[in-house]
Amino acid sequence: MGALPVFRWRLAPDGLATRRQLRALGLRPGGQDVAAQLERPRRRRGPLVAYLYRVDLAVPVRPMTPARRAALAAANRARRLCPVCRRDAGYVIPTSLGACVPCADADPHGSDGSTR
């Protein structure tokens, strides 16, 4: 396969779309290869790159089945469970904290701040 065609930002021809644009149309790439590349220049870094897929080869998104919905709910529930206090935090636990906010903010050295 040769080099991909490269288009500047907002200048891609009709019939090509990013994954996000395909999803908005209820489609997915469906295993097709990347058809082109979109580049958005930036000042002090390399360009932002987005891959484009052919809309005519895209296939419909698979429907959400009850089993997939249950698996997604279980995964989201696990992301809300604090590993320290084992309670549902009601929000997704930040990976930077590794625990719910009250557990992460708990003072490990006591209330007076001493380390002894």
DOGUMI-301562 format. One record per residue: x, y, z of N, C-alpha, C in turn; residue number from 1; residue in three letters. Coordinates in nm, 4 decimals. Example, Ala and Ser with C-alpha at 12.3 -4.5 7.8 and 13.67 -1.06 7.14 Angstrom:
<pt n_u="1.3190" n_v="-0.5690" n_w="0.7800" ca_u="1.2300" ca_v="-0.4500" ca_w="0.7800" c_u="1.3200" c_v="-0.3300" c_w="0.7800" nr="1" rest="ALA"/>
<pt n_u="1.2850" n_v="-0.2250" n_w="0.7080" ca_u="1.3670" ca_v="-0.1060" ca_w="0.7140" c_u="1.2900" c_v="0.0030" c_w="0.7870" nr="2" rest="SER"/>
This chain:
<pt n_u="0.0851" n_v="-0.1179" n_w="0.0000" ca_u="0.0000" ca_v="0.0000" ca_w="0.0000" c_u="0.0892" c_v="0.1235" c_w="0.0000" nr="1" rest="MET"/>
<pt n_u="0.0562" n_v="0.2226" n_w="-0.0795" ca_u="0.1347" ca_v="0.3451" ca_w="-0.0895" c_u="0.1041" c_v="0.4399" c_w="0.0249" nr="2" rest="GLY"/>
<pt n_u="0.1593" n_v="0.5575" n_w="0.0126" ca_u="0.1375" ca_v="0.6598" ca_w="0.1150" c_u="-0.0074" c_v="0.7068" c_w="0.1128" nr="3" rest="ALA"/>
<pt n_u="-0.0550" n_v="0.7438" n_w="0.2285" ca_u="-0.1931" ca_v="0.7930" ca_w="0.2393" c_u="-0.2037" c_v="0.9344" c_w="0.1852" nr="4" rest="LEU"/>
<pt n_u="-0.3148" n_v="0.9673" n_w="0.1195" ca_u="-0.3371" ca_v="1.1075" ca_w="0.0834" c_u="-0.3546" c_v="1.1903" c_w="0.2105" nr="5" rest="PRO"/>
<pt n_u="-0.2986" n_v="1.3103" n_w="0.2105" ca_u="-0.3053" ca_v="1.3984" ca_w="0.3271" c_u="-0.3833" c_v="1.5231" c_w="0.2885" nr="6" rest="VAL"/>
<pt n_u="-0.4836" n_v="1.5562" n_w="0.3701" ca_u="-0.5651" ca_v="1.6759" ca_w="0.3468" c_u="-0.5471" c_v="1.7709" c_w="0.4637" nr="7" rest="PHE"/>
<pt n_u="-0.5565" n_v="1.8977" n_w="0.4369" ca_u="-0.5519" ca_v="1.9972" ca_w="0.5432" c_u="-0.6863" c_v="1.9995" c_w="0.6137" nr="8" rest="ARG"/>
<pt n_u="-0.6844" n_v="2.0512" n_w="0.7361" ca_u="-0.8039" ca_v="2.0576" ca_w="0.8203" c_u="-0.9192" c_v="2.1228" c_w="0.7463" nr="9" rest="TRP"/>
<pt n_u="-1.0354" n_v="2.0624" n_w="0.7507" ca_u="-1.1603" ca_v="2.1089" ca_w="0.6903" c_u="-1.1616" c_v="2.1049" c_w="0.5383" nr="10" rest="ARG"/>
<pt n_u="-1.0622" n_v="2.0432" n_w="0.4763" ca_u="-1.0572" ca_v="2.0388" ca_w="0.3305" c_u="-1.0655" c_v="1.8961" c_w="0.2760" nr="11" rest="LEU"/>
<pt n_u="-1.1158" n_v="1.8040" n_w="0.3536" ca_u="-1.1307" ca_v="1.6657" ca_w="0.3077" c_u="-1.2478" c_v="1.6578" c_w="0.2093" nr="12" rest="ALA"/>
<pt n_u="-1.2353" n_v="1.5736" n_w="0.1072" ca_u="-1.3442" ca_v="1.5611" ca_w="0.0096" c_u="-1.4661" c_v="1.4906" c_w="0.0686" nr="13" rest="PRO"/>
<pt n_u="-1.5795" n_v="1.5092" n_w="0.0062" ca_u="-1.7008" ca_v="1.4390" ca_w="0.0489" c_u="-1.6787" c_v="1.2894" c_w="0.0325" nr="14" rest="ASP"/>
<pt n_u="-1.7437" n_v="1.2118" n_w="0.1169" ca_u="-1.7313" ca_v="1.0669" ca_w="0.1094" c_u="-1.6286" c_v="1.0104" c_w="0.2059" nr="15" rest="GLY"/>
<pt n_u="-1.5557" n_v="1.0979" n_w="0.2746" ca_u="-1.4605" ca_v="1.0543" ca_w="0.3766" c_u="-1.5029" c_v="1.1126" c_w="0.5101" nr="16" rest="LEU"/>
<pt n_u="-1.4823" n_v="1.0348" n_w="0.6170" ca_u="-1.5229" ca_v="1.0811" ca_w="0.7497" c_u="-1.4337" c_v="1.0194" c_w="0.8557" nr="17" rest="ALA"/>
<pt n_u="-1.4212" n_v="1.0894" n_w="0.9692" ca_u="-1.3471" ca_v="1.0364" ca_w="1.0833" c_u="-1.4346" c_v="0.9347" c_w="1.1563" nr="18" rest="THR"/>
<pt n_u="-1.3751" n_v="0.8623" n_w="1.2498" ca_u="-1.4532" ca_v="0.7667" ca_w="1.3295" c_u="-1.5686" c_v="0.8358" c_w="1.4012" nr="19" rest="ARG"/>
<pt n_u="-1.5400" n_v="0.9530" n_w="1.4563" ca_u="-1.6429" ca_v="1.0257" ca_w="1.5303" c_u="-1.7572" c_v="1.0686" c_w="1.4379" nr="20" rest="ARG"/>
<pt n_u="-1.7223" n_v="1.1120" n_w="1.3177" ca_u="-1.8256" ca_v="1.1509" ca_w="1.2219" c_u="-1.9064" c_v="1.0300" c_w="1.1763" nr="21" rest="GLN"/>
<pt n_u="-1.8389" n_v="0.9168" n_w="1.1570" ca_u="-1.9113" ca_v="0.7944" ca_w="1.1214" c_u="-2.0077" c_v="0.7561" c_w="1.2327" nr="22" rest="LEU"/>
<pt n_u="-1.9620" n_v="0.7649" n_w="1.3549" ca_u="-2.0461" ca_v="0.7283" ca_w="1.4690" c_u="-2.1709" c_v="0.8165" c_w="1.4758" nr="23" rest="ARG"/>
<pt n_u="-2.1544" n_v="0.9457" n_w="1.4456" ca_u="-2.2693" ca_v="1.0373" ca_w="1.4460" c_u="-2.3709" c_v="0.9975" c_w="1.3390" nr="24" rest="ALA"/>
<pt n_u="-2.3246" n_v="0.9289" n_w="1.2356" ca_u="-2.4142" ca_v="0.8810" ca_w="1.1299" c_u="-2.4679" c_v="0.7408" c_w="1.1594" nr="25" rest="LEU"/>
<pt n_u="-2.4289" n_v="0.6845" n_w="1.2738" ca_u="-2.4728" ca_v="0.5498" ca_w="1.3087" c_u="-2.3920" c_v="0.4430" c_w="1.2371" nr="26" rest="GLY"/>
<pt n_u="-2.2687" n_v="0.4759" n_w="1.1986" ca_u="-2.1833" ca_v="0.3840" ca_w="1.1245" c_u="-2.0521" c_v="0.3603" c_w="1.1974" nr="27" rest="LEU"/>
<pt n_u="-1.9767" n_v="0.2591" n_w="1.1514" ca_u="-1.8431" ca_v="0.2297" ca_w="1.2015" c_u="-1.7578" c_v="0.1881" c_w="1.0827" nr="28" rest="ARG"/>
<pt n_u="-1.6247" n_v="0.1962" n_w="1.0941" ca_u="-1.5399" ca_v="0.1628" ca_w="0.9798" c_u="-1.5586" c_v="0.0198" c_w="0.9295" nr="29" rest="PRO"/>
<pt n_u="-1.5860" n_v="-0.0748" n_w="1.0163" ca_u="-1.6149" ca_v="-0.2104" ca_w="0.9716" c_u="-1.4946" c_v="-0.2838" c_w="0.9157" nr="30" rest="GLY"/>
<pt n_u="-1.3752" n_v="-0.2575" n_w="0.9670" ca_u="-1.2580" ca_v="-0.3312" ca_w="0.9235" c_u="-1.1862" c_v="-0.2752" c_w="0.8023" nr="31" rest="GLY"/>
<pt n_u="-1.2377" n_v="-0.1703" n_w="0.7438" ca_u="-1.1704" ca_v="-0.1123" ca_w="0.6268" c_u="-1.0417" c_v="-0.0418" c_w="0.6668" nr="32" rest="GLN"/>
<pt n_u="-0.9493" n_v="-0.0331" n_w="0.5743" ca_u="-0.8239" ca_v="0.0371" ca_w="0.5991" c_u="-0.8481" c_v="0.1874" c_w="0.5981" nr="33" rest="ASP"/>
<pt n_u="-0.7558" n_v="0.2607" n_w="0.6560" ca_u="-0.7624" ca_v="0.4068" ca_w="0.6552" c_u="-0.7498" c_v="0.4537" c_w="0.5107" nr="34" rest="VAL"/>
<pt n_u="-0.8384" n_v="0.5426" n_w="0.4683" ca_u="-0.8389" ca_v="0.5892" ca_w="0.3300" c_u="-0.7529" c_v="0.7140" c_w="0.3115" nr="35" rest="ALA"/>
<pt n_u="-0.7445" n_v="0.7989" n_w="0.4111" ca_u="-0.6687" ca_v="0.9244" ca_w="0.4001" c_u="-0.6388" c_v="0.9759" c_w="0.5399" nr="36" rest="ALA"/>
<pt n_u="-0.5659" n_v="1.0842" n_w="0.5428" ca_u="-0.5249" ca_v="1.1440" ca_w="0.6694" c_u="-0.5553" c_v="1.2930" c_w="0.6643" nr="37" rest="GLN"/>
<pt n_u="-0.5990" n_v="1.3437" n_w="0.7782" ca_u="-0.6304" ca_v="1.4852" ca_w="0.7912" c_u="-0.5295" c_v="1.5454" c_w="0.8868" nr="38" rest="LEU"/>
<pt n_u="-0.4709" n_v="1.6600" n_w="0.8532" ca_u="-0.3742" ca_v="1.7227" ca_w="0.9416" c_u="-0.4139" c_v="1.8657" c_w="0.9723" nr="39" rest="GLU"/>
<pt n_u="-0.4034" n_v="1.8977" n_w="1.1009" ca_u="-0.4296" ca_v="2.0339" ca_w="1.1452" c_u="-0.2997" c_v="2.0888" c_w="1.2030" nr="40" rest="ARG"/>
<pt n_u="-0.2417" n_v="2.1903" n_w="1.1383" ca_u="-0.1134" ca_v="2.2409" ca_w="1.1874" c_u="-0.1260" c_v="2.3075" c_w="1.3240" nr="41" rest="PRO"/>
<pt n_u="-0.0168" n_v="2.2978" n_w="1.4016" ca_u="-0.0076" ca_v="2.3651" ca_w="1.5313" c_u="0.1240" c_v="2.4424" c_w="1.5347" nr="42" rest="ARG"/>
<pt n_u="0.1332" n_v="2.5408" n_w="1.6193" ca_u="0.2494" ca_v="2.6299" ca_w="1.6179" c_u="0.3793" c_v="2.5650" c_w="1.6620" nr="43" rest="ARG"/>
<pt n_u="0.3835" n_v="2.5116" n_w="1.7799" ca_u="0.5112" ca_v="2.4656" ca_w="1.8341" c_u="0.5233" c_v="2.3137" c_w="1.8435" nr="44" rest="ARG"/>
<pt n_u="0.4264" n_v="2.2432" n_w="1.7922" ca_u="0.4288" ca_v="2.0970" ca_w="1.7977" c_u="0.3930" c_v="2.0423" c_w="1.6609" nr="45" rest="ARG"/>
<pt n_u="0.3997" n_v="1.9119" n_w="1.6481" ca_u="0.3601" ca_v="1.8478" ca_w="1.5232" c_u="0.2110" c_v="1.8645" c_w="1.4998" nr="46" rest="GLY"/>
<pt n_u="0.1656" n_v="1.8383" n_w="1.3793" ca_u="0.0236" ca_v="1.8583" ca_w="1.3487" c_u="-0.0659" c_v="1.7555" c_w="1.4181" nr="47" rest="PRO"/>
<pt n_u="-0.1896" n_v="1.7960" n_w="1.4432" ca_u="-0.2905" ca_v="1.7013" ca_w="1.4899" c_u="-0.3301" c_v="1.6162" c_w="1.3699" nr="48" rest="LEU"/>
<pt n_u="-0.3447" n_v="1.4874" n_w="1.3916" ca_u="-0.3745" ca_v="1.3960" ca_w="1.2818" c_u="-0.5056" c_v="1.3244" c_w="1.3098" nr="49" rest="VAL"/>
<pt n_u="-0.5887" n_v="1.3137" n_w="1.2077" ca_u="-0.7121" ca_v="1.2361" ca_w="1.2158" c_u="-0.7163" c_v="1.1456" c_w="1.0935" nr="50" rest="ALA"/>
<pt n_u="-0.7583" n_v="1.0226" n_w="1.1129" ca_u="-0.7669" ca_v="0.9289" ca_w="1.0018" c_u="-0.9075" c_v="0.9320" c_w="0.9446" nr="51" rest="TYR"/>
<pt n_u="-0.9159" n_v="0.9198" n_w="0.8141" ca_u="-1.0430" ca_v="0.9266" ca_w="0.7433" c_u="-1.0762" c_v="0.7899" c_w="0.6829" nr="52" rest="LEU"/>
<pt n_u="-1.2033" n_v="0.7562" n_w="0.6844" ca_u="-1.2531" ca_v="0.6306" ca_w="0.6308" c_u="-1.3588" c_v="0.6604" c_w="0.5257" nr="53" rest="TYR"/>
<pt n_u="-1.3766" n_v="0.5682" n_w="0.4339" ca_u="-1.4773" ca_v="0.5865" ca_w="0.3290" c_u="-1.6161" c_v="0.5597" c_w="0.3870" nr="54" rest="ARG"/>
<pt n_u="-1.7063" n_v="0.6529" n_w="0.3649" ca_u="-1.8428" ca_v="0.6403" ca_w="0.4180" c_u="-1.9176" c_v="0.5292" c_w="0.3455" nr="55" rest="VAL"/>
<pt n_u="-1.8925" n_v="0.5106" n_w="0.2154" ca_u="-1.9656" ca_v="0.4093" ca_w="0.1391" c_u="-1.9285" c_v="0.2667" c_w="0.1802" nr="56" rest="ASP"/>
<pt n_u="-1.8129" n_v="0.2481" n_w="0.2433" ca_u="-1.7724" ca_v="0.1151" ca_w="0.2899" c_u="-1.8033" c_v="0.0930" c_w="0.4381" nr="57" rest="LEU"/>
<pt n_u="-1.8503" n_v="0.1954" n_w="0.5061" ca_u="-1.8816" ca_v="0.1841" ca_w="0.6487" c_u="-2.0052" c_v="0.0972" c_w="0.6682" nr="58" rest="ALA"/>
<pt n_u="-2.0096" n_v="0.0309" n_w="0.7824" ca_u="-2.1223" ca_v="-0.0573" ca_w="0.8139" c_u="-2.1958" c_v="-0.0035" c_w="0.9364" nr="59" rest="VAL"/>
<pt n_u="-2.3207" n_v="-0.0428" n_w="0.9553" ca_u="-2.3959" ca_v="0.0066" ca_w="1.0707" c_u="-2.3341" c_v="-0.0369" c_w="1.2034" nr="60" rest="PRO"/>
<pt n_u="-2.3525" n_v="0.0463" n_w="1.3046" ca_u="-2.3070" ca_v="0.0146" ca_w="1.4392" c_u="-2.3870" c_v="-0.1048" c_w="1.4897" nr="61" rest="VAL"/>
<pt n_u="-2.3174" n_v="-0.1942" n_w="1.5599" ca_u="-2.3874" ca_v="-0.3094" ca_w="1.6164" c_u="-2.4860" c_v="-0.2619" c_w="1.7236" nr="62" rest="ARG"/>
<pt n_u="-2.6057" n_v="-0.3193" n_w="1.7274" ca_u="-2.7029" ca_v="-0.2750" ca_w="1.8283" c_u="-2.6613" c_v="-0.3173" c_w="1.9687" nr="63" rest="PRO"/>
<pt n_u="-2.7035" n_v="-0.2397" n_w="2.0671" ca_u="-2.6744" ca_v="-0.2698" ca_w="2.2071" c_u="-2.7682" c_v="-0.3813" c_w="2.2530" nr="64" rest="MET"/>
<pt n_u="-2.7115" n_v="-0.4953" n_w="2.2893" ca_u="-2.7912" ca_v="-0.6077" ca_w="2.3363" c_u="-2.8039" c_v="-0.5996" c_w="2.4882" nr="65" rest="THR"/>
<pt n_u="-2.8996" n_v="-0.6698" n_w="2.5465" ca_u="-2.9107" ca_v="-0.6690" ca_w="2.6922" c_u="-2.7830" c_v="-0.7167" c_w="2.7622" nr="66" rest="PRO"/>
<pt n_u="-2.7136" n_v="-0.8139" n_w="2.7050" ca_u="-2.5904" ca_v="-0.8640" ca_w="2.7670" c_u="-2.4797" c_v="-0.7584" c_w="2.7608" nr="67" rest="ALA"/>
<pt n_u="-2.4682" n_v="-0.6887" n_w="2.6482" ca_u="-2.3667" ca_v="-0.5830" ca_w="2.6373" c_u="-2.3991" c_v="-0.4686" c_w="2.7313" nr="68" rest="ARG"/>
<pt n_u="-2.5276" n_v="-0.4351" n_w="2.7444" ca_u="-2.5689" ca_v="-0.3288" ca_w="2.8354" c_u="-2.5356" c_v="-0.3665" c_w="2.9798" nr="69" rest="ARG"/>
<pt n_u="-2.5586" n_v="-0.4933" n_w="3.0181" ca_u="-2.5271" ca_v="-0.5391" ca_w="3.1536" c_u="-2.3767" c_v="-0.5376" c_w="3.1783" nr="70" rest="ALA"/>
<pt n_u="-2.2970" n_v="-0.5780" n_w="3.0789" ca_u="-2.1514" ca_v="-0.5777" ca_w="3.0945" c_u="-2.0985" c_v="-0.4355" c_w="3.1080" nr="71" rest="ALA"/>
<pt n_u="-2.1529" n_v="-0.3435" n_w="3.0324" ca_u="-2.1116" ca_v="-0.2037" ca_w="3.0419" c_u="-2.1479" c_v="-0.1447" c_w="3.1783" nr="72" rest="LEU"/>
<pt n_u="-2.2665" n_v="-0.1773" n_w="3.2273" ca_u="-2.3082" ca_v="-0.1295" ca_w="3.3597" c_u="-2.2170" c_v="-0.1858" c_w="3.4684" nr="73" rest="ALA"/>
<pt n_u="-2.1790" n_v="-0.3135" n_w="3.4580" ca_u="-2.0902" ca_v="-0.3744" ca_w="3.5574" c_u="-1.9522" c_v="-0.3095" c_w="3.5536" nr="74" rest="ALA"/>
<pt n_u="-1.9009" n_v="-0.2804" n_w="3.4348" ca_u="-1.7699" ca_v="-0.2164" ca_w="3.4233" c_u="-1.7729" c_v="-0.0765" c_w="3.4839" nr="75" rest="ALA"/>
<pt n_u="-1.8780" n_v="-0.0010" n_w="3.4576" ca_u="-1.8900" ca_v="0.1342" ca_w="3.5143" c_u="-1.9061" c_v="0.1298" c_w="3.6660" nr="76" rest="ASN"/>
<pt n_u="-1.9786" n_v="0.0301" n_w="3.7161" ca_u="-1.9947" ca_v="0.0131" ca_w="3.8599" c_u="-1.8592" c_v="-0.0152" c_w="3.9255" nr="77" rest="ARG"/>
<pt n_u="-1.7772" n_v="-0.0976" n_w="3.8607" ca_u="-1.6450" ca_v="-0.1303" ca_w="3.9147" c_u="-1.5545" c_v="-0.0074" c_w="3.9173" nr="78" rest="ALA"/>
<pt n_u="-1.5698" n_v="0.0839" n_w="3.8231" ca_u="-1.4881" ca_v="0.2051" ca_w="3.8203" c_u="-1.5279" c_v="0.3033" c_w="3.9312" nr="79" rest="ARG"/>
<pt n_u="-1.6489" n_v="0.2864" n_w="3.9875" ca_u="-1.6956" ca_v="0.3739" ca_w="4.0959" c_u="-1.6645" c_v="0.3177" c_w="4.2336" nr="80" rest="ARG"/>
<pt n_u="-1.6218" n_v="0.1927" n_w="4.2427" ca_u="-1.5985" ca_v="0.1266" ca_w="4.3707" c_u="-1.4598" c_v="0.1627" c_w="4.4248" nr="81" rest="LEU"/>
<pt n_u="-1.4564" n_v="0.2193" n_w="4.5438" ca_u="-1.3302" ca_v="0.2592" ca_w="4.6064" c_u="-1.2585" c_v="0.1346" c_w="4.6584" nr="82" rest="CYS"/>
<pt n_u="-1.1305" n_v="0.1144" n_w="4.6216" ca_u="-1.0591" ca_v="-0.0036" ca_w="4.6687" c_u="-1.0215" c_v="0.0039" c_w="4.8170" nr="83" rest="PRO"/>
<pt n_u="-1.0273" n_v="0.1222" n_w="4.8773" ca_u="-0.9897" ca_v="0.1379" ca_w="5.0180" c_u="-1.1083" c_v="0.1108" c_w="5.1091" nr="84" rest="VAL"/>
<pt n_u="-1.2181" n_v="0.1837" n_w="5.0895" ca_u="-1.3335" ca_v="0.1695" ca_w="5.1792" c_u="-1.4411" c_v="0.0766" c_w="5.1220" nr="85" rest="CYS"/>
<pt n_u="-1.4239" n_v="0.0321" n_w="4.9973" ca_u="-1.5147" ca_v="-0.0616" ca_w="4.9311" c_u="-1.6568" c_v="-0.0086" c_w="4.9151" nr="86" rest="ARG"/>
<pt n_u="-1.6721" n_v="0.1253" n_w="4.9113" ca_u="-1.8040" ca_v="0.1851" ca_w="4.8909" c_u="-1.8160" c_v="0.2406" c_w="4.7499" nr="87" rest="ARG"/>
<pt n_u="-1.9401" n_v="0.2491" n_w="4.7004" ca_u="-1.9658" ca_v="0.3122" ca_w="4.5712" c_u="-1.9528" c_v="0.4622" c_w="4.5914" nr="88" rest="ASP"/>
<pt n_u="-1.8568" n_v="0.5249" n_w="4.5242" ca_u="-1.8310" ca_v="0.6675" ca_w="4.5422" c_u="-1.9373" c_v="0.7529" c_w="4.4742" nr="89" rest="ALA"/>
<pt n_u="-2.0106" n_v="0.6981" n_w="4.3795" ca_u="-2.1105" ca_v="0.7771" ca_w="4.3079" c_u="-2.0512" c_v="0.8500" c_w="4.1884" nr="90" rest="GLY"/>
<pt n_u="-1.9223" n_v="0.8328" n_w="4.1639" ca_u="-1.8519" ca_v="0.8921" ca_w="4.0499" c_u="-1.7358" c_v="0.7994" c_w="4.0159" nr="91" rest="TYR"/>
<pt n_u="-1.6796" n_v="0.8154" n_w="3.8989" ca_u="-1.5660" ca_v="0.7330" ca_w="3.8590" c_u="-1.4438" c_v="0.7760" c_w="3.9399" nr="92" rest="VAL"/>
<pt n_u="-1.3787" n_v="0.6803" n_w="4.0032" ca_u="-1.2608" ca_v="0.7074" ca_w="4.0862" c_u="-1.1471" c_v="0.7551" c_w="3.9956" nr="93" rest="ILE"/>
<pt n_u="-1.0880" n_v="0.8723" n_w="4.0213" ca_u="-0.9761" ca_v="0.9187" ca_w="3.9392" c_u="-0.8555" c_v="0.8260" c_w="3.9559" nr="94" rest="PRO"/>
<pt n_u="-0.7938" n_v="0.7875" n_w="3.8460" ca_u="-0.6770" ca_v="0.7000" ca_w="3.8550" c_u="-0.5605" c_v="0.7714" c_w="3.9211" nr="95" rest="THR"/>
<pt n_u="-0.5590" n_v="0.9038" n_w="3.9147" ca_u="-0.4507" ca_v="0.9782" ca_w="3.9797" c_u="-0.4593" c_v="0.9666" c_w="4.1315" nr="96" rest="SER"/>
<pt n_u="-0.5793" n_v="0.9478" n_w="4.1857" ca_u="-0.5965" ca_v="0.9319" ca_w="4.3298" c_u="-0.5910" c_v="0.7860" c_w="4.3719" nr="97" rest="LEU"/>
<pt n_u="-0.6503" n_v="0.6982" n_w="4.2920" ca_u="-0.6531" ca_v="0.5568" ca_w="4.3253" c_u="-0.7553" c_v="0.5198" c_w="4.4303" nr="98" rest="GLY"/>
<pt n_u="-0.8292" n_v="0.6176" n_w="4.4793" ca_u="-0.9315" ca_v="0.5939" ca_w="4.5814" c_u="-1.0312" c_v="0.7086" c_w="4.5737" nr="99" rest="ALA"/>
<pt n_u="-1.1417" n_v="0.6958" n_w="4.6473" ca_u="-1.2390" ca_v="0.8050" ca_w="4.6496" c_u="-1.1743" c_v="0.9264" c_w="4.7170" nr="100" rest="CYS"/>
<pt n_u="-1.2308" n_v="1.0417" n_w="4.6984" ca_u="-1.1717" ca_v="1.1648" ca_w="4.7505" c_u="-1.1576" c_v="1.1619" c_w="4.9029" nr="101" rest="VAL"/>
<pt n_u="-1.2585" n_v="1.1194" n_w="4.9792" ca_u="-1.2385" ca_v="1.1150" ca_w="5.1254" c_u="-1.1239" c_v="1.0233" c_w="5.1666" nr="102" rest="PRO"/>
<pt n_u="-1.1085" n_v="0.9078" n_w="5.1015" ca_u="-0.9984" ca_v="0.8164" ca_w="5.1361" c_u="-0.8647" c_v="0.8750" c_w="5.0930" nr="103" rest="CYS"/>
<pt n_u="-0.8613" n_v="0.9407" n_w="4.9790" ca_u="-0.7371" ca_v="0.9995" ca_w="4.9295" c_u="-0.6959" c_v="1.1189" c_w="5.0141" nr="104" rest="ALA"/>
<pt n_u="-0.7940" n_v="1.1936" n_w="5.0674" ca_u="-0.7638" ca_v="1.3115" ca_w="5.1487" c_u="-0.7377" c_v="1.2794" c_w="5.2956" nr="105" rest="ASP"/>
<pt n_u="-0.7617" n_v="1.1546" n_w="5.3357" ca_u="-0.7415" ca_v="1.1180" ca_w="5.4764" c_u="-0.5954" c_v="1.1403" c_w="5.5134" nr="106" rest="ALA"/>
<pt n_u="-0.5729" n_v="1.2026" n_w="5.6290" ca_u="-0.4381" ca_v="1.2341" ca_w="5.6751" c_u="-0.3737" c_v="1.1072" c_w="5.7314" nr="107" rest="ASP"/>
<pt n_u="-0.2693" n_v="1.0525" n_w="5.6677" ca_u="-0.2097" ca_v="0.9280" ca_w="5.7161" c_u="-0.1277" c_v="0.9450" c_w="5.8436" nr="108" rest="PRO"/>
<pt n_u="-0.0972" n_v="1.0706" n_w="5.8858" ca_u="-0.0112" ca_v="1.0945" ca_w="6.0016" c_u="-0.0864" c_v="1.1453" c_w="6.1246" nr="109" rest="HIS"/>
<pt n_u="-0.2147" n_v="1.1400" n_w="6.1214" ca_u="-0.2913" ca_v="1.1893" ca_w="6.2358" c_u="-0.3328" c_v="1.3329" c_w="6.2159" nr="110" rest="GLY"/>
<pt n_u="-0.4114" n_v="1.3844" n_w="6.3092" ca_u="-0.4679" ca_v="1.5183" ca_w="6.2938" c_u="-0.3693" c_v="1.6294" c_w="6.3217" nr="111" rest="SER"/>
<pt n_u="-0.2584" n_v="1.6032" n_w="6.3990" ca_u="-0.1666" ca_v="1.7131" ca_w="6.4327" c_u="-0.0589" c_v="1.7338" c_w="6.3261" nr="112" rest="ASP"/>
<pt n_u="-0.0508" n_v="1.6442" n_w="6.2260" ca_u="0.0420" ca_v="1.6624" ca_w="6.1170" c_u="0.1827" c_v="1.6140" c_w="6.1452" nr="113" rest="GLY"/>
<pt n_u="0.2081" n_v="1.5584" n_w="6.2639" ca_u="0.3426" ca_v="1.5093" ca_w="6.2937" c_u="0.3651" c_v="1.3737" c_w="6.2275" nr="114" rest="SER"/>
<pt n_u="0.4916" n_v="1.3393" n_w="6.2045" ca_u="0.5232" ca_v="1.2127" ca_w="6.1410" c_u="0.5722" c_v="1.1105" c_w="6.2424" nr="115" rest="THR"/>
<pt n_u="0.5646" n_v="1.1409" n_w="6.3701" ca_u="0.6115" ca_v="1.0489" ca_w="6.4735" c_u="0.4981" c_v="0.9750" c_w="6.5387" nr="116" rest="ARG"/>
